[in-house]
Amino acid sequence: MRSICRWGTLIALAFTLSATVALASDDELPPVPTGASTGRLIVKLKPNNLPKNLNARQIQSEQRKPLSTQRMNQLAVVARTPLLYVRSLANGAHIVDLGSAASHEDIALALADIRNLSDIEYVEEDSRAFPTATPSDPMYSSLWSFRPVSADNYGADFQTAWDTVTGRSSMVVAVVDTGILPHPDIVGTSGTVSPATGNLVSPGYDFISDCRERATCAASTADSSSYAAPSPGATDLGDWISSSDANVSTFSGCSTANSSWHGTHIAGTIAALGNNSEGVIGGAFGAKVLPVRVLGKCGGHTSDITEGILWAAGVHPTISNPTPAKVINLSLGGSGACGSTYQSAIDAAVAAGAVVVVAAGNGGTNVSNTKPANCNNVITVSAVGQTGTKAYYSNVSTSLISLAAQGGDSTAGLPILSTSNTGTTTYSSSGWTYRYKQGTSMAVPHVSATAALMFSRNPSLTPAQVKTILTAPTSLTRFPAGSDCATQHNCGAGILNANLATINGFTPLTTSPVTVDFGSQSIDSNTSRTVTLTNNGKGSITTGTVLLAGPGIYSLQSNSCNSRSLAPGNSCTLQVGFSPTQAGITSATLSVPTTALGGNTTTNIGLTAGVSYLTTSSQTVTPPPVLADQSSMVTLTFTNGYTLPVTVGSAHVSDSTLLAVSTNHCSNTTLAAADSCSINVITTPTRAGAFSGTLSLNTTGVGDAPIRVTISGTTIGSAEQSPSSSDGADGGGGGGGGCTINRYAGIDPTLCCLVVMASCYVMRRKREREGSKR
């Protein structure tokens, strides 16, 4: 029930929905709590009241401004509960706090109330995600997951991959997690996180926004005093929950537990120092780690995690990151569907060129209820044990999981060994150690390390290409015959093989362009693009059969690349056609298998196209009949039919003597998804009969086709001329005599009568004016 007494001091406070995220399963972590809510909401307003001439960056900047007291009061009244304003997010949303005493019912009612407001773009709970517990077996000193594949060991074969590449020092992998410790097997003998040493690229950043969860203030600190601003440095201060902590409402539902040092364990699997006579080695030990702290005591909030994702990718609008990551490791997860806050942050990171790798979760259930694993644009990873069979804890899905990786299973071999510390609350400066953990959390860094090797060998890869290569059959180890993953097809495309993926991530066969963007085309159009493939290697390349995978609106119109032997410097071409039949964004992939340098590889070329970025209610507009030389106005409305912002370019008319743009609210405007703009067009036909003209409106993407609206109608003659027999009529009988004059020949008789009446009226008024002058 909502507490009535909370209305006593209705203070305008902020709103943002903050969801706590947790580490995927590991041996020391508490079970996912099912008790108290976070009491926080993420709310984003529509940019309805902002000036129309703002670009996307300016709109987002305006949206980030703190909510006014008046707005907070309005929201509090609508939600029927006091609200505390916390802060704004990078995407323009805001966090609102109902207080830690708010129940699930309070949250549900507030969500429903606020969602009904017409100017709310979205509202969702800033829920928590938590570490999922799985039992741990005794420690073993074996990195089985890095070894080649054998009958009893389904390793990722980093060992062979290292013969090709170990990771460039310029390759950055962000570990968005609990932060990092100055473990000597990561930071080296200098032993510091700040300044960064060893395999750290920078000290990172701390985005935990509650000082109680950050472990920098007492658990009993009041909600109103708990806000902590993002700050440089991602040192892991611990995520333990004491018995006294568990009795505080902030940590209600979280079980007592020691600090997990989860981020340090993940970082060690990715890039623990190699060949240093110390402990373990990372899968991409030549690469660098960027620590981002978003998980603390009792997990982490969606709002904090997404801020960390944006910063890691170098696209946070207010906090710069001089060393953005190409790979973002999210070994965390919470329950529920992927919300707008998560999805927008992931989309922004991928658009910036980063691969986002996410844990499938450890509940043994379907990924559809685990976020951000169920978001779009991510690589979602399930877990297998040493024998290649599904780990008993791993979540599953026939559609949402990309691939499986080595996460460990104590019932079928060893867990995953990596860097840790003996400290139970805060870390011990002399307690550096190594621990076995298991979970989809441990599987994810194997994939992240592989992506880092792929980027290190071929920096031109796109996130989409990395995902395609990682999940291609030629890059994977098959699941053991008869295993659950093999028969139920719910663990992804296969098991990670770092060596095969790294080989397939590079070929001396280069393409121009690397990806083909047809831009925005109109329905029923026919467009083609040419792709040139060139052998830039030192030896000959033999191509196989070119495959086109995608909807039938894409076609391979010509192909000189099938089964070709290309000497160094030689090229072949592909002509790809696009013939859309309906609006929407589509994509396809051209795959060119090649044999070169003793290995088989596949060159993948991404195809993408859109149809009708801008939509309008009608492609043809008919203004009412007018007299020749008289003007009328029509209003044309255009809507962004896509989920991403679209920048509108110039407007053009086909006949400047017939059409003129009067008011243009579209050109040089960025429309958010579903937003509209309008253009007023003046029509001035100069002679009787039918007329037709076109207005074209462009979007600014390269290759985009304009949207066209036809404006057509009929005039009913000139106001200066009377339809009398003196105009040359042939004397046709009756009332229709005036309709046979050559000026109106062929006009419908009914319309002709209107012409006669209108012209007679005009002449009568003219005579009256002349008489009055006399």
Buried (B, 14 or more C-beta within 10 A) or exposed (E): EBBEEBEEEBEBBBBBBBBBBBBBBBBBBBBBBEEBBBBBBBBBBBBEEEEEEBEBEBBBBBBBEEBEEEBBBBBBEBBEBBBBBBBBBBBBBBBBBBBBBBBEEBBEBBBEBBEEBEEBBBBBBBBBBBBBBBEBBEEEEBBBBBBBBEEEBBBBBBBBBBEBBBBBEBBBBBBBBBBBBBBBBBBBEEEBBBEBBBBBBBBBBBBBBBBBBBBBBEBEBEBEEBBBEBBEBBBBBBBBBBEEBBEBBBBBBBBEBBBBBBBBBBBBBBBBBBEBEBBBBBBBBBBBBBBBBBBBBBBBBBBBBBBBBBBBBBBBBEBEBEBBBBBBBBBBBBBBEBBBBBBBBBBBBBEBBBBBBBBBBBBBBBBBBBBBBBBEBBBBBBBBBBBBBBBBBBBBBEEBBBBBBBBBBBBBBBBBBBBBBEBBBEBEEEEBBBBBBBBBBBBBBBBBBBBBBBBBBBEEBBBBBBBBBBBBEBBBBBBBEEBBBBEEBBBBBBBBBBBBBBBBBBBBBBBEEBBBBBBBBBEEEEBEBEBBBBBEBEEBBEBBEBEBEBEEBBBBEEBBBEEBEBEEEEBBBBBBBBBBEEBBBBBBBBBBBBBBBEEBBBBBBBBBBBBBBBBBEEEEBEBEBBBBBBEBEBEBBBBBBBEEBBBBBEBBBBEEEBBBBEEBBBBEBBBBEEBBBEBBBBBBBEEBBEBBBBBBBBBEBEBBBBBBBBBBBBBBBBBEBBBBEEEEBEEEEEEEBBBBBEBBEEBEEEBBBBBBEBBBEBBEEEEEEEEEEE
